[in-house]
Amino acid sequence: MSSFIFENKGTNTYLVYAISESDSLDTMNLGMLTNNKIPGLATTIFTQADTNKYLKYNVSAKITAKQFLTGPVNKKRIIGVFSGIVDAMLSAEDYMISQNTLLLDLDYVFSDVSTCETVMICLPLLREETQTADLGNFFRNIMFSTQFDQTESCDYVAKIINYLNSTPVFSLTDFKNLLNEIKNEKSYVSLCLFPNKE
């Protein structure tokens, strides 16, 4: 994905994709992206200067999920990242955007450090129909490569891993319900409000 660069404008940070001549833009997906505020997807602007075309994604006050999930990770962080990805995938379905245009790569998923709100990048290019990503495997790999914060109850880690290992067909809706259930457990709320209290 070498065509991406970061650009700072005032207080805003944009991830910029230079559209090359070999790229075929999916105009329907592009229209959906630029005309709607889609939950879970980074706000997208399409610009053209002479013959150069660019897609700009607003990632202000966010860092990549890869950076966000380094070091000891607490419940709020992992649930924030997973919920953002699930919301983006479900929103893509609602807006008839192909899930294959969402970049399922932690280098292109962005999280807000203070709220843990997470957004994905949608690159609306027509591609040869690639194989749909195995989402269950994607989440499982993150769980197994993340170091969790041992100072809080890690029951939720087992719940997520059990779900991912026991479900024959991964369901975004079921996974979202599980994440919401974990999010609504008492300890989660108290940790967010009073991070120093157990």
C-alpha positions in Angstrom: 0.0 0.0 0.0 2.8 2.4 -0.9 0.4 5.0 -2.4 -0.6 6.3 1.1 1.0 9.4 2.7 0.0 11.5 5.7 -0.8 15.2 5.2 -1.3 17.8 8.0 -3.6 20.7 7.4 -3.9 23.0 10.4 -5.1 20.8 13.3 -6.3 18.1 10.9 -4.4 15.0 9.8 -5.3 13.2 6.6 -4.3 9.8 5.2 -4.0 10.5 1.5 -4.2 8.0 -1.3 -3.0 9.1 -4.8 -5.2 7.4 -7.4 -3.0 6.0 -10.1 -3.9 5.6 -13.8 -4.2 1.8 -13.3 -6.8 2.3 -10.5 -10.5 1.9 -11.5 -12.6 4.0 -9.1 -15.9 2.4 -8.0 -18.0 5.6 -8.5 -21.0 4.2 -6.6 -18.9 3.3 -3.5 -17.1 6.7 -3.8 -20.4 8.5 -3.9 -21.7 6.7 -0.8 -18.4 7.5 1.1 -18.2 11.1 0.2 -21.9 12.0 0.7 -22.6 10.2 3.9 -21.1 10.0 7.4 -20.9 6.3 7.7 -20.4 4.7 11.2 -17.1 3.0 11.5 -15.6 4.5 8.3 -13.1 7.4 8.2 -14.6 10.6 6.7 -13.5 10.6 3.1 -12.9 13.5 0.7 -12.3 13.2 -3.1 -10.0 15.9 -4.6 -8.6 16.5 -8.0 -5.7 18.8 -9.0 -5.2 18.9 -12.7 -5.1 15.3 -13.7 -4.1 14.1 -10.2 -6.9 12.6 -8.1 -6.7 11.9 -4.4 -8.7 10.3 -1.7 -8.3 12.0 1.7 -9.3 10.3 5.0 -9.6 12.4 8.1 -7.7 10.6 10.8 -7.2 13.6 13.1 -6.3 12.8 16.8 -6.0 9.1 15.9 -3.2 6.6 15.7 -3.0 3.3 13.9 -4.7 0.4 15.6 -1.3 -1.4 15.4 0.3 1.3 17.6 -2.8 1.5 19.8 -2.6 -2.2 20.6 1.1 -2.3 21.6 2.0 -2.7 25.2 -0.4 -3.9 27.8 -3.9 -3.5 26.3 -7.0 -3.0 28.5 -10.6 -4.0 27.8 -11.7 -0.6 26.7 -9.0 -0.5 24.0 -9.6 -4.0 22.5 -13.4 -3.6 22.6 -13.0 -0.1 21.0 -10.9 -1.5 18.1 -13.1 -4.6 17.6 -16.4 -2.6 17.8 -15.1 -0.1 15.3 -14.2 -2.8 12.8 -17.5 -4.6 13.3 -19.5 -1.4 12.9 -17.6 -0.5 9.7 -18.3 -3.9 8.2 -22.0 -3.8 9.1 -22.2 -0.2 7.8 -20.6 -1.2 4.6 -23.4 -3.8 4.1 -26.1 -1.1 4.9 -24.6 1.3 2.4 -24.0 -1.4 -0.3 -20.3 -1.0 -0.1 -18.2 -4.1 -0.9 -16.4 -5.3 2.2 -13.4 -6.1 0.0 -12.9 -2.3 -0.3 -12.3 -2.0 3.5 -8.6 -2.3 4.4 -8.5 -5.1 6.9 -5.0 -4.2 8.1 -4.2 -2.7 11.5 -1.9 -0.2 9.8 -5.0 1.3 8.1 -7.4 1.1 11.0 -7.3 4.2 13.2 -8.2 4.6 16.9 -8.8 7.7 19.0 -6.5 7.5 22.0 -8.9 9.1 24.5 -12.3 7.6 23.4 -11.0 4.4 21.8 -13.4 5.1 18.9 -12.0 3.3 15.9 -12.5 3.8 12.1 -11.6 1.9 9.0 -10.4 3.1 5.6 -12.5 2.2 2.6 -10.6 2.3 -0.7 -13.3 2.4 -3.4 -11.5 0.7 -6.2 -12.8 -1.9 -8.5 -10.7 -5.0 -8.0 -10.7 -8.5 -9.4 -13.2 -10.2 -7.0 -10.8 -11.1 -4.3 -11.6 -13.7 -1.7 -13.5 -12.3 1.2 -11.3 -12.0 4.3 -11.7 -14.5 7.1 -12.9 -12.1 9.8 -12.9 -14.7 12.6 -9.2 -15.5 11.9 -8.4 -11.8 11.7 -9.8 -11.1 15.2 -8.3 -14.4 16.5 -4.8 -13.3 15.4 -5.2 -10.0 17.1 -6.2 -11.7 20.4 -3.3 -14.1 20.3 -0.7 -11.4 19.5 -1.9 -8.8 22.1 -0.5 -8.5 25.6 -3.5 -7.8 27.9 -3.4 -5.6 31.0 -3.2 -8.0 33.9 -4.2 -5.4 36.5 -7.9 -5.8 35.4 -10.1 -8.8 35.2 -9.3 -10.6 31.9 -12.5 -12.8 31.8 -13.5 -11.0 28.7 -10.4 -12.3 26.9 -11.5 -15.9 27.4 -15.1 -14.9 26.3 -13.8 -13.5 23.0 -11.4 -16.4 22.3 -14.1 -19.0 23.2 -16.5 -17.3 20.8 -14.0 -17.1 18.0 -12.9 -20.7 18.5 -16.3 -22.2 18.9 -18.3 -20.6 16.0 -18.2 -22.5 12.7 -19.4 -19.5 10.8 -18.3 -16.1 12.0 -21.2 -13.7 12.3 -20.7 -9.9 12.6 -24.0 -9.5 14.4 -23.3 -12.2 17.0 -19.8 -10.8 17.6 -21.2 -7.3 18.0 -23.7 -8.6 20.6 -20.8 -10.3 22.5 -18.8 -7.1 22.4 -21.7 -5.0 23.6 -22.4 -7.5 26.4 -18.7 -7.2 27.5 -18.8 -3.4 27.2 -21.9 -3.2 29.4 -20.4 -5.3 32.3 -20.0 -3.1 35.4 -16.2 -3.3 35.6 -15.9 -1.8 32.1 -17.9 1.3 33.0 -16.1 1.9 36.3 -12.7 1.5 34.6 -13.6 4.1 32.1 -14.9 6.6 34.6 -12.5 5.8 37.5 -9.5 4.2 35.8 -7.6 4.0 39.1 -10.3 2.2 41.0 -10.7 -1.6 40.7 
